[in-house]
Amino acid sequence: MKKLLALTLALCMVLALCACGSSAGSASTSAAPSDASGSGDVITIGDIGPMTGSLAMYGTSTSNAAKLAVQQINAAGGVKVADKAYTLALDAKDDQGDPTEALNAFNELTGDGVQLIVGSVTSACTSAITSAANSAGVCLITGCSTADSITTESDYIFRSCFKDSYQGSIAAYYAYKNNFKSVGVIYCAADTYSKGLYDSFCAACKEHSITVAAEASTDTMDAVDFTNQVQSMVDAGVKFIFCPYYYSAVGPYLVPQARSAGYDGVIFGADGFDGTCDVVSKGTESAFHDVLFCTHYSNDTDSQKVKDFVSAYTKAYGDAPNALAALVYDAIYMYKQAIEGAQSFTAKDVQAYLADTSNTYECVTGTFTLDETGTPKKGAVVISIADKDGKVVQNLSETIDSLDW
């Protein structure tokens, strides 16, 4: 009996060792698929954005766009690597527009083995996860975070949007082109996005002899009272104000309060103004005149690629896409191109492809290459927001391909 028991125990140990060896071997042979996806035939892309909170409109639209891109890619045969077609899957996480939650979402995704992530939407949230992505060797393409500091050379962070130094210059260029010699600025000094745009706008104004005659700030991007700030603009006599805020403050508060204070000049914003028309308070529609913003894209173009995207998005979700949706849609397709170009979906190989500045991406928001920091080289559009028969709408005002000072 003792010999039989010993033999049985020995046999169990051998089987256990074989099982461990089998498990290790399996992990090794499927390292590329599982590292990026957690499943042999599926590549999972993580998606981080504000699905809830004050910026939920952004998170919903970008997540919808990512889902649409994934569905289209899969319907067209998936992603091809080494004569094999892989299905894309999307794992979306809500960061609530909060940097701490963004890092929690990132850690949850990477804990599940995801190597390729899109996100986040705001610069503050994306800034919270860039160091972690670089340390972990995880690819991150942000569709919408424009702060200059988001991307640097030779790292794992890329984007499909232009950066704030360019966007701020466009605002100053618009003022210059339209002969505004004196301007004002209202911004949030505590926010990465708003402060970065303020800095780049003021620098461009100084370079081109535009006087920033009035400056005012708020402590938060969620400010609801701009009375003192707009009054300082009125007192300074400026007719152009640059206001880098998000739609959630612009529509219900900033614009109506500016008009109530007697300011009747231009209110110019950045891409954060996108969505303003959807949050205008009833009865304040007449306040929306001479309100403009620069952004990455317009639904109103002759591009067949844009028309197809708008049609598909509208059919799927019932509303036309905003610019941020288009940027995240492009980010998913950038991953598809990078995976197929690298013939691998490990983060290291995808990063090498994205870091190659000779690669061209033909996207909804334009055809572009990435510079050495991973930022696209492309133009912008200026959108006007106006009251039309009691309804606030936005229209393409002009396209800016280059800054001709």
N, C-alpha and C positions, 0 to 999 in steps of 0.2 A: 504494500500500500504506500509506504514511504517513497519507494522508487517510482511508483506510478504518479504520486502527487508531485514529486520533483520534476518528472518528465512533463507533466501537464503544465506546471508553472513555467518551465523552460520554454515550452511551446507557446504559451501565452506571451512571454517576453519577446520571442522572435516575431510573432504576429504583430505585436504592438510596435516593434521597431520597424517592421515592414510598412505598417500603416503610416508611421511618422515619415518614413522615407518617401512613401507614395505621396503624402500630402505635400512635402517639401518639393518633390519633383513636379507635382501638378502646379504648384504656385510658380515655380520657375518657368515651366513651359508656357504658362499663360500670363507671364508677367506683364507683357505689353497690354493685352486686353484688360486684365483685372486692375492694373494700376490706373487706367483711365476710366474704367467703367464699372468694375465689379462683376462683369459677366462676359463670358468668352466671345459672344457675337454682338454685344451691345457696347457702344461708346456713350458714356453718360457725361453730359456737360452740365456743370453747376450753374445756377442762375441766382444772383443775390440782388435784391431790390426792395424798395418800400411798398410792400403789398398792403400794409395798413398804415394809419397815421395821416398826418396832414399832407403828405406827398404821395398818397396812395394812387392818385390818378397816374402818376409817372410809373410806379411799380406795376400797376395793372397793365398799362399799355406796353411797357417793355417786355413783361413776361408773356403777354399775348403774342407779341411779335416774335419772340424766341420760339414759342410753341409753333407758330405758323411756319417759321423757317425749318424747324425740325420735321414737321409733317410733310412739307414739300420735298425736302431732301430724301426722306424715307420713301415717299411715293415715287420718286424718280430713280429709285434703286439703291439708296443709301450712300455710304462713303466707301470708296474702293481702296483697299490696301492689299497689295500682293495678290491680286486676282481674286480677292475675297471681298464681298460686300458686307459692311457692318451697318447695323441699324443705330440711329442716334436716339438717345433718350435725354430728357431734361429733368433735372432735380432742382426745383425752385425753393428758395429760402427767403423768408421775410426778415429784413433788417429794421423795419419800422422807421427808416430814416435816421437811425441812431448808430453811431460808430461802434459802440460796445456790442450791439446786436449784430452788426455786420461782421465783427470778428468772431462772434459765437457761430454765426451761419457758416463762415469760412471753415472754422475748426470742425464743424459737423460734417461738412462736405468732404474735407480732406481725410477726416477720420473714417469715412466710408470708401476711401480710395480714389476719389475724384481728382484728376490731375488738370483738367481744363475747365475754367470758370469764366463766366461772363458777369461783370458787375464791378462795383455797385453803380447806382445811379448818381448819387451826390458825391462831390469831391471829398467831403468830410468823411463819409463812410468808406469810400475807396482808399483814402489815405490811411485808414485804420487797418487795412489788410494787406497793403503792398509789402511791408517788411516781412510779414508772415509768409506771403506767397514766395518771395525771393528766398527766404530761409528754407522753405520746404521744397523749393524747386517746382512750384506749381504755376502753370500758365494762367494769366489773368488778362482778359481783354475787357476794358470798360467801354461801354458804348457812349457814355454821357459825362464822365468826370473830366472837366476841362482844366482844372488847376495845373499849372505848369509842372509842379513838383511831383505829379503822379507818376510820370515816366522818366526814366534816366537811361543812359547808355548801358548796354550789356546786362540787362536784367530780364525778368520774366513778365514785365508789365507792358501792355500795349493798349491802344485805343482806336476806335473808329471815328471819333470826333476830333475837331481841332482843339487847340488849347487856349487858355484865357489871354495870354499875351497877344495872340492874334485876334481874338474876339474883342478885347478891349481896344485894340488898334482900329478895328472896323468901326466901333462906335465913335471914336475920335475922328476917323476919316469921314464919316457921314456928317459930323458937325463941320468939319473943314470944307467939304464939298458944298455944303449949303450955307456957307459964309457966317457961321456962328463963331464970333471971335471971343465971346465970353460964355462960359458954361458953368453949371453946378453939378454936384454929385451928392447923392444920398446912398449910403451903403451900410452894411453890417460889418463892423470892425472885428467881430469875434468869429466870423465864418470864413473858412478857407476859400470858398468859391467867390463870395462877394468881395472880400478883401483883395484877392488876386486880380479880379476884374477892375477894381478901383485903382490898384497900383499900375496896371498896364494902360488903362485909359489915361490916367494923369501923366504917365511917362510919355505917351504918344502926343498928348496935348502940349506938353512942354517942348517937345522936339519940333512941333509945327506951329509954335507961337499962338496957341489957343490958351487964353487965360481961364484957369479954374477959379472963378470969383467967389464961389460959395461951396462949403463942404459941411455935411451933416451926417450923423450916423445913428444907428440903433444898436441895442445890446443883443438883439436876437433877430433871426430871419423870420420868426413868427410874430413880429411886431404887428399890432393892430391900431396903433395911434401914431400917425406921422405928422400931426398938427404942427409941432414946433419945427420939424425938419423942413416941411414945405413952406412954412412961413419965412424961414431964413432965405429960401430961394426967391420968394416974392420980394423980400426986402432988398436982396442983392440985385434985383432987376434982370436976372438971367432969363433967357427964352429957350434954353435947352438944358434938360437935366438927365444925367445918366444915373439909372437906378438898378443896380444888379441884385434883384430879388427874385423869388419864385412866385409863380402865378397865384398861390394861396394868399399872399399878402398884397399883390398888385391889383387883382380884380376887385375884391371887396373893400379894400382900405386905401392903398396908396393913391391910386388915380382919382377916386371920388373925393378924397380929402384934399388933394392938390387943387382940384377945380373949385371946391368949396372955399379954399383959402384965397382964391382969386388968381391962381396961376393958370395961364391959358396957352403956355408955350408947349414945346415938344417934350414928351416923356419918352426916353429911349432906354430900352433894356437889352438884356442878353438872352440866351436860349431858355433861361428860367421863366421867361414870360409865356412860353408856349403852354397853352391850357387856360389862359386868362379868360377867354370868352365863355368858358364853361362855369365860371364861379363869380360872374358879375352879379351884384345884388340888384334885385328888381327895383326899378325907379332911378337907377344911376346911369342908364345907358347913354344919356346925352353927354356924360363926362368923357366918353371915349372918342376923342378926336385928337389927332396929332400924337398918337401913341404908336410907337414902332419898336421893333427889336430885331437884332441880328441872330441868325440861327443857321443850322447846318443843311437845311433841306426844305423844300416846299412841295406839297401835293400838286400844286398848280404849275406843271411843266409839260413839255411835249415829249419827254422821255418815255419810251414804251416800257422800260424797266420800272419806272415810277408808276405808270398807269397800271401795270400788272400787279404791283405790290399793293397799291391803294385799293384796287378792285378785290383782290384776294382777302385783304385785311378787313375791308368793309363787309364783305360777304360773310366772313367768319365771325365777326364781333359786333356788327351793326353800326359801327361808327368809323369815320375816317381816321387813319393813324396820325399821330403827331410826330415831330422830328425825332424825339427820343426813341419812339418805337422803330422808326426806320434805321436808326443807328445800331440798335441791338439786333435787329434783323440782319444787318450787314455783318455784325460781329460773329454771328453764328455761321454765316457763309464764309467769313474769313477763316474760321476754324476748319471748315470743310476743305477749303483750298489748301490750308497749311498741312492738314493730315495727309491729303492725297499727294501733295507736293513732296512732303517728307517721307511718304510711304511708311508712316509710323504714327501712332497716337500716344506715345510717351511724351511727357511734358518737355523733356530735354530736346527731342527731335523737332517737336512743333515750335518750340522757342527758337531754335536755330533757323527754321524757315521764316518765321515772322521777323526775325532780326536781320534777315537779308534784305537790304534796302533796294535791291534790283527787282523784287517781285511786285507785280502790279495787281491791284484788286479792282474789279469792275463791279461796283456796288450800286445800290439804290441812291445813296447820298453822294455819288460821284465816282469817277475813276481816279485812283490815287495810288501812290507808293507811300511807304512809311519812312520817316527820317530816322536818323541814328538813335533817337530816343524812343522810337515806336509810335510816333504821332503822325497822322496823315498829312500830306501836302495837298490841300484842296481849297476851293473857294467857299463862299458863304452867300446867304441870301438875307435881304432885309424884308421883314413882314410888317404890314400896317394893321392895326386894330382900330376899327371904327364902328360907330353906330349906324346901322342901315335899317331904316324903317322900324325903329324900336327894338332891333336885335343886334347884339354886338357880334361882329364877324371879323375874320382876318383874311388878308389877301396878300399875294406876292407883290412887293413894291419894286424891288430890283435885285439883280444878281451881281455880286461883286467877286470877280475872278482874281483881281489883283488890286493892290493899293497904289493908285496913281496920284501921289500927293502933288 
